[in-house]
């Protein structure tokens, strides 16, 4: 009986430590920078999103009439 109580206590403590460490999914940070290849005023995010991959970014959007490219840091 004494051994099984120790085993149960050790398992319970192990599970508590595992969940207390916050082992959840980690999100990647996104970096943004103005496009160097987009010309003119940015009014259409779709056209901005087409230019940004040519600069090594994963996407882009219009912000304050400028094309802003985004990528994972």
LORO-748900 format. One record per atom (N, C-alpha, C, O): residue number from 1; residue in three letters; z, y, x. Coordinates in steps of 0.02 Angstrom, whole numbers. Last residue first. Example, Ala and Ser with C-alpha at 12.3 -4.5 7.8 and 13.67 -1.06 7.14 Angstrom:
<nodes>
+------+------+--------+--------+--------+
: resi : resn :      Z :      Y :      X :
+------+------+--------+--------+--------+
:    2 :  SER :    354 :   -112 :    642 :
:    2 :  SER :    357 :    -53 :    684 :
:    2 :  SER :    394 :      2 :    645 :
:    2 :  SER :    402 :     57 :    670 :
:    1 :  ALA :    390 :   -284 :    660 :
:    1 :  ALA :    390 :   -225 :    615 :
:    1 :  ALA :    390 :   -165 :    660 :
:    1 :  ALA :    423 :   -166 :    712 :
+------+------+--------+--------+--------+
</nodes>
This chain:
<nodes>
+------+------+--------+--------+--------+
: resi : resn :      Z :      Y :      X :
+------+------+--------+--------+--------+
:   73 :  UNK :  -1928 :   1823 :    497 :
:   73 :  UNK :  -1904 :   1843 :    564 :
:   73 :  UNK :  -1882 :   1782 :    605 :
:   73 :  UNK :  -1861 :   1788 :    662 :
:   72 :  UNK :  -2072 :   1810 :    402 :
:   72 :  UNK :  -2007 :   1781 :    417 :
:   72 :  UNK :  -1988 :   1798 :    489 :
:   72 :  UNK :  -2027 :   1788 :    535 :
:   71 :  UNK :  -2148 :   1964 :    347 :
:   71 :  UNK :  -2150 :   1898 :    379 :
:   71 :  UNK :  -2079 :   1874 :    391 :
:   71 :  UNK :  -2032 :   1914 :    389 :
:   70 :  UNK :  -2250 :   2088 :    268 :
:   70 :  UNK :  -2186 :   2052 :    274 :
:   70 :  UNK :  -2198 :   1985 :    308 :
:   70 :  UNK :  -2250 :   1954 :    299 :
:   69 :  UNK :  -2317 :   2254 :    269 :
:   69 :  UNK :  -2325 :   2182 :    281 :
:   69 :  UNK :  -2256 :   2150 :    290 :
:   69 :  UNK :  -2210 :   2181 :    317 :
:   68 :  UNK :  -2360 :   2381 :    165 :
:   68 :  UNK :  -2304 :   2354 :    203 :
:   68 :  UNK :  -2312 :   2278 :    208 :
:   68 :  UNK :  -2314 :   2243 :    157 :
:   67 :  UNK :  -2460 :   2518 :    145 :
:   67 :  UNK :  -2462 :   2444 :    145 :
:   67 :  UNK :  -2407 :   2420 :    192 :
:   67 :  UNK :  -2407 :   2435 :    251 :
:   66 :  UNK :  -2409 :   2659 :     49 :
:   66 :  UNK :  -2423 :   2627 :    114 :
:   66 :  UNK :  -2422 :   2552 :    105 :
:   66 :  UNK :  -2386 :   2526 :     63 :
:   65 :  UNK :  -2364 :   2717 :    -67 :
:   65 :  UNK :  -2435 :   2726 :    -50 :
:   65 :  UNK :  -2453 :   2700 :     19 :
:   65 :  UNK :  -2506 :   2716 :     45 :
:   64 :  UNK :  -2235 :   2661 :    -77 :
:   64 :  UNK :  -2243 :   2732 :    -63 :
:   64 :  UNK :  -2313 :   2747 :    -36 :
:   64 :  UNK :  -2320 :   2785 :     13 :
:   63 :  UNK :  -2300 :   2508 :    -48 :
:   63 :  UNK :  -2236 :   2542 :    -55 :
:   63 :  UNK :  -2246 :   2614 :    -32 :
:   63 :  UNK :  -2263 :   2627 :     25 :
:   62 :  UNK :  -2384 :   2358 :    -82 :
:   62 :  UNK :  -2387 :   2431 :    -77 :
:   62 :  UNK :  -2317 :   2459 :    -89 :
:   62 :  UNK :  -2281 :   2437 :   -134 :
:   61 :  UNK :  -2367 :   2212 :     22 :
:   61 :  UNK :  -2362 :   2247 :    -42 :
:   61 :  UNK :  -2367 :   2322 :    -29 :
:   61 :  UNK :  -2356 :   2346 :     26 :
:   60 :  UNK :  -2398 :   2048 :     94 :
:   60 :  UNK :  -2392 :   2120 :     96 :
:   60 :  UNK :  -2389 :   2149 :     26 :
:   60 :  UNK :  -2406 :   2116 :    -23 :
:   59 :  UNK :  -2372 :   1904 :    202 :
:   59 :  UNK :  -2389 :   1937 :    140 :
:   59 :  UNK :  -2382 :   2012 :    148 :
:   59 :  UNK :  -2363 :   2037 :    201 :
:   58 :  UNK :  -2351 :   1855 :    328 :
:   58 :  UNK :  -2361 :   1806 :    275 :
:   58 :  UNK :  -2381 :   1838 :    209 :
:   58 :  UNK :  -2406 :   1804 :    164 :
:   57 :  UNK :  -2438 :   1920 :    474 :
:   57 :  UNK :  -2386 :   1922 :    422 :
:   57 :  UNK :  -2402 :   1871 :    369 :
:   57 :  UNK :  -2458 :   1845 :    364 :
:   56 :  UNK :  -2539 :   1933 :    564 :
:   56 :  UNK :  -2487 :   1883 :    578 :
:   56 :  UNK :  -2430 :   1883 :    529 :
:   56 :  UNK :  -2380 :   1850 :    540 :
:   55 :  UNK :  -2639 :   2013 :    523 :
:   55 :  UNK :  -2592 :   2042 :    572 :
:   55 :  UNK :  -2535 :   1994 :    589 :
:   55 :  UNK :  -2489 :   2013 :    624 :
:   54 :  UNK :  -2700 :   1947 :    426 :
:   54 :  UNK :  -2740 :   1958 :    486 :
:   54 :  UNK :  -2697 :   1989 :    542 :
:   54 :  UNK :  -2718 :   1990 :    600 :
:   53 :  UNK :  -2606 :   1954 :    321 :
:   53 :  UNK :  -2612 :   1892 :    360 :
:   53 :  UNK :  -2654 :   1899 :    423 :
:   53 :  UNK :  -2645 :   1860 :    470 :
:   52 :  UNK :  -2634 :   2091 :    273 :
:   52 :  UNK :  -2574 :   2075 :    313 :
:   52 :  UNK :  -2578 :   2008 :    350 :
:   52 :  UNK :  -2555 :   2005 :    407 :
:   51 :  UNK :  -2745 :   2094 :    188 :
:   51 :  UNK :  -2750 :   2121 :    256 :
:   51 :  UNK :  -2693 :   2096 :    300 :
:   51 :  UNK :  -2704 :   2082 :    359 :
:   50 :  UNK :  -2704 :   2043 :     66 :
:   50 :  UNK :  -2760 :   2010 :    101 :
:   50 :  UNK :  -2765 :   2033 :    174 :
:   50 :  UNK :  -2786 :   1994 :    216 :
:   49 :  UNK :  -2604 :   2128 :     24 :
:   49 :  UNK :  -2585 :   2059 :     39 :
:   49 :  UNK :  -2641 :   2021 :     74 :
:   49 :  UNK :  -2627 :   1972 :    109 :
:   48 :  UNK :  -2682 :   2240 :     -5 :
:   48 :  UNK :  -2635 :   2243 :     51 :
:   48 :  UNK :  -2616 :   2172 :     73 :
:   48 :  UNK :  -2612 :   2157 :    132 :
:   47 :  UNK :  -2745 :   2195 :   -119 :
:   47 :  UNK :  -2786 :   2210 :    -60 :
:   47 :  UNK :  -2742 :   2215 :      3 :
:   47 :  UNK :  -2763 :   2195 :     57 :
:   46 :  UNK :  -2633 :   2182 :   -202 :
:   46 :  UNK :  -2674 :   2123 :   -187 :
:   46 :  UNK :  -2717 :   2135 :   -125 :
:   46 :  UNK :  -2724 :   2091 :    -83 :
:   45 :  UNK :  -2580 :   2308 :   -222 :
:   45 :  UNK :  -2544 :   2262 :   -179 :
:   45 :  UNK :  -2585 :   2200 :   -160 :
:   45 :  UNK :  -2573 :   2169 :   -108 :
:   44 :  UNK :  -2660 :   2455 :   -225 :
:   44 :  UNK :  -2669 :   2387 :   -250 :
:   44 :  UNK :  -2635 :   2338 :   -202 :
:   44 :  UNK :  -2660 :   2328 :   -146 :
:   43 :  UNK :  -2644 :   2571 :   -159 :
:   43 :  UNK :  -2632 :   2573 :   -231 :
:   43 :  UNK :  -2633 :   2503 :   -262 :
:   43 :  UNK :  -2610 :   2493 :   -318 :
:   42 :  UNK :  -2627 :   2650 :    -14 :
:   42 :  UNK :  -2616 :   2584 :    -43 :
:   42 :  UNK :  -2597 :   2591 :   -117 :
:   42 :  UNK :  -2543 :   2615 :   -134 :
:   41 :  UNK :  -2753 :   2745 :     59 :
:   41 :  UNK :  -2693 :   2745 :     18 :
:   41 :  UNK :  -2686 :   2677 :    -16 :
:   41 :  UNK :  -2735 :   2651 :    -43 :
:   40 :  UNK :  -2822 :   2692 :    220 :
:   40 :  UNK :  -2820 :   2728 :    157 :
:   40 :  UNK :  -2753 :   2723 :    122 :
:   40 :  UNK :  -2703 :   2700 :    150 :
:   39 :  UNK :  -2822 :   2530 :    291 :
:   39 :  UNK :  -2845 :   2599 :    293 :
:   39 :  UNK :  -2842 :   2629 :    223 :
:   39 :  UNK :  -2857 :   2596 :    173 :
:   38 :  UNK :  -2729 :   2415 :    382 :
:   38 :  UNK :  -2746 :   2439 :    315 :
:   38 :  UNK :  -2764 :   2513 :    319 :
:   38 :  UNK :  -2726 :   2553 :    346 :
:   37 :  UNK :  -2685 :   2389 :    510 :
:   37 :  UNK :  -2756 :   2380 :    496 :
:   37 :  UNK :  -2777 :   2406 :    427 :
:   37 :  UNK :  -2836 :   2417 :    416 :
:   36 :  UNK :  -2550 :   2401 :    518 :
:   36 :  UNK :  -2588 :   2442 :    565 :
:   36 :  UNK :  -2663 :   2438 :    550 :
:   36 :  UNK :  -2701 :   2479 :    575 :
:   35 :  UNK :  -2425 :   2410 :    392 :
:   35 :  UNK :  -2487 :   2380 :    417 :
:   35 :  UNK :  -2522 :   2428 :    464 :
:   35 :  UNK :  -2525 :   2488 :    452 :
:   34 :  UNK :  -2250 :   2424 :    427 :
:   34 :  UNK :  -2313 :   2452 :    401 :
:   34 :  UNK :  -2374 :   2419 :    432 :
:   34 :  UNK :  -2373 :   2402 :    491 :
:   33 :  UNK :  -2146 :   2280 :    403 :
:   33 :  UNK :  -2171 :   2333 :    446 :
:   33 :  UNK :  -2235 :   2360 :    415 :
:   33 :  UNK :  -2271 :   2324 :    381 :
:   32 :  UNK :  -2004 :   2175 :    377 :
:   32 :  UNK :  -2060 :   2213 :    351 :
:   32 :  UNK :  -2080 :   2267 :    400 :
:   32 :  UNK :  -2038 :   2296 :    435 :
:   31 :  UNK :  -1933 :   2012 :    377 :
:   31 :  UNK :  -1944 :   2076 :    411 :
:   31 :  UNK :  -2005 :   2109 :    382 :
:   31 :  UNK :  -2054 :   2076 :    364 :
:   30 :  UNK :  -1816 :   1908 :    304 :
:   30 :  UNK :  -1883 :   1935 :    299 :
:   30 :  UNK :  -1886 :   2003 :    332 :
:   30 :  UNK :  -1845 :   2047 :    317 :
:   29 :  UNK :  -1725 :   1764 :    353 :
:   29 :  UNK :  -1727 :   1836 :    346 :
:   29 :  UNK :  -1800 :   1859 :    346 :
:   29 :  UNK :  -1841 :   1832 :    383 :
:   28 :  UNK :  -1704 :   1615 :    258 :
:   28 :  UNK :  -1732 :   1650 :    316 :
:   28 :  UNK :  -1734 :   1724 :    301 :
:   28 :  UNK :  -1744 :   1745 :    244 :
:   27 :  UNK :  -1554 :   1544 :    198 :
:   27 :  UNK :  -1616 :   1579 :    185 :
:   27 :  UNK :  -1640 :   1616 :    248 :
:   27 :  UNK :  -1600 :   1644 :    285 :
:   26 :  UNK :  -1483 :   1387 :    191 :
:   26 :  UNK :  -1487 :   1449 :    229 :
:   26 :  UNK :  -1555 :   1480 :    216 :
:   26 :  UNK :  -1606 :   1447 :    221 :
:   25 :  UNK :  -1379 :   1296 :     78 :
:   25 :  UNK :  -1445 :   1313 :    104 :
:   25 :  UNK :  -1444 :   1381 :    138 :
:   25 :  UNK :  -1409 :   1427 :    117 :
:   24 :  UNK :  -1212 :   1259 :    140 :
:   24 :  UNK :  -1262 :   1270 :     88 :
:   24 :  UNK :  -1328 :   1285 :    119 :
:   24 :  UNK :  -1335 :   1287 :    180 :
:   23 :  UNK :  -1072 :   1222 :    187 :
:   23 :  UNK :  -1136 :   1194 :    208 :
:   23 :  UNK :  -1186 :   1199 :    150 :
:   23 :  UNK :  -1200 :   1150 :    117 :
:   22 :  UNK :   -940 :   1272 :    194 :
:   22 :  UNK :   -994 :   1309 :    162 :
:   22 :  UNK :  -1062 :   1285 :    183 :
:   22 :  UNK :  -1106 :   1326 :    196 :
:   21 :  UNK :   -828 :   1208 :    234 :
:   21 :  UNK :   -868 :   1240 :    286 :
:   21 :  UNK :   -927 :   1278 :    258 :
:   21 :  UNK :   -962 :   1313 :    295 :
:   20 :  UNK :   -774 :   1143 :    126 :
:   20 :  UNK :   -745 :   1208 :    144 :
:   20 :  UNK :   -786 :   1244 :    198 :
:   20 :  UNK :   -780 :   1305 :    205 :
:   19 :  UNK :   -834 :   1019 :    121 :
:   19 :  UNK :   -854 :   1069 :     72 :
:   19 :  UNK :   -827 :   1139 :     88 :
:   19 :  UNK :   -855 :   1189 :     66 :
:   18 :  UNK :   -770 :    957 :    230 :
:   18 :  UNK :   -842 :    959 :    226 :
:   18 :  UNK :   -865 :   1014 :    178 :
:   18 :  UNK :   -911 :   1052 :    194 :
:   17 :  UNK :   -635 :    964 :    197 :
:   17 :  UNK :   -660 :   1000 :    256 :
:   17 :  UNK :   -736 :   1007 :    254 :
:   17 :  UNK :   -762 :   1059 :    274 :
:   16 :  UNK :   -633 :    880 :     85 :
:   16 :  UNK :   -612 :    950 :     79 :
:   16 :  UNK :   -638 :    991 :    137 :
:   16 :  UNK :   -661 :   1048 :    128 :
:   15 :  UNK :   -671 :    758 :    141 :
:   15 :  UNK :   -714 :    790 :     92 :
:   15 :  UNK :   -696 :    864 :     84 :
:   15 :  UNK :   -741 :    906 :     76 :
:   14 :  UNK :   -559 :    737 :    225 :
:   14 :  UNK :   -626 :    742 :    253 :
:   14 :  UNK :   -674 :    776 :    204 :
:   14 :  UNK :   -713 :    819 :    225 :
:   13 :  UNK :   -455 :    726 :    133 :
:   13 :  UNK :   -455 :    781 :    181 :
:   13 :  UNK :   -524 :    791 :    212 :
:   13 :  UNK :   -545 :    848 :    223 :
:   12 :  UNK :   -495 :    608 :     70 :
:   12 :  UNK :   -489 :    669 :     32 :
:   12 :  UNK :   -490 :    730 :     78 :
:   12 :  UNK :   -523 :    780 :     63 :
:   11 :  UNK :   -485 :    518 :    177 :
:   11 :  UNK :   -549 :    530 :    144 :
:   11 :  UNK :   -549 :    595 :    105 :
:   11 :  UNK :   -597 :    633 :    107 :
:   10 :  UNK :   -347 :    525 :    203 :
:   10 :  UNK :   -395 :    543 :    255 :
:   10 :  UNK :   -463 :    558 :    225 :
:   10 :  UNK :   -496 :    606 :    245 :
:    9 :  UNK :   -295 :    477 :     82 :
:    9 :  UNK :   -279 :    545 :    105 :
:    9 :  UNK :   -328 :    569 :    157 :
:    9 :  UNK :   -349 :    627 :    157 :
:    8 :  UNK :   -345 :    347 :     82 :
:    8 :  UNK :   -364 :    393 :     29 :
:    8 :  UNK :   -351 :    465 :     50 :
:    8 :  UNK :   -392 :    509 :     36 :
:    7 :  UNK :   -278 :    299 :    196 :
:    7 :  UNK :   -351 :    299 :    193 :
:    7 :  UNK :   -376 :    348 :    140 :
:    7 :  UNK :   -422 :    387 :    152 :
:    6 :  UNK :   -145 :    308 :    157 :
:    6 :  UNK :   -169 :    346 :    215 :
:    6 :  UNK :   -245 :    353 :    214 :
:    6 :  UNK :   -272 :    405 :    230 :
:    5 :  UNK :   -147 :    218 :     51 :
:    5 :  UNK :   -128 :    287 :     38 :
:    5 :  UNK :   -151 :    332 :     95 :
:    5 :  UNK :   -174 :    388 :     84 :
:    4 :  UNK :   -177 :     99 :    118 :
:    4 :  UNK :   -226 :    125 :     71 :
:    4 :  UNK :   -210 :    198 :     52 :
:    4 :  UNK :   -257 :    236 :     39 :
:    3 :  UNK :    -60 :     81 :    195 :
:    3 :  UNK :   -124 :     91 :    227 :
:    3 :  UNK :   -175 :    121 :    179 :
:    3 :  UNK :   -212 :    166 :    199 :
:    2 :  UNK :     37 :     59 :     99 :
:    2 :  UNK :     43 :    117 :    142 :
:    2 :  UNK :    -23 :    133 :    176 :
:    2 :  UNK :    -41 :    191 :    184 :
:    1 :  UNK :      0 :    -60 :     41 :
:    1 :  UNK :      0 :      0 :      0 :
:    1 :  UNK :      0 :     63 :     43 :
:    1 :  UNK :    -33 :    112 :     27 :
+------+------+--------+--------+--------+
</nodes>
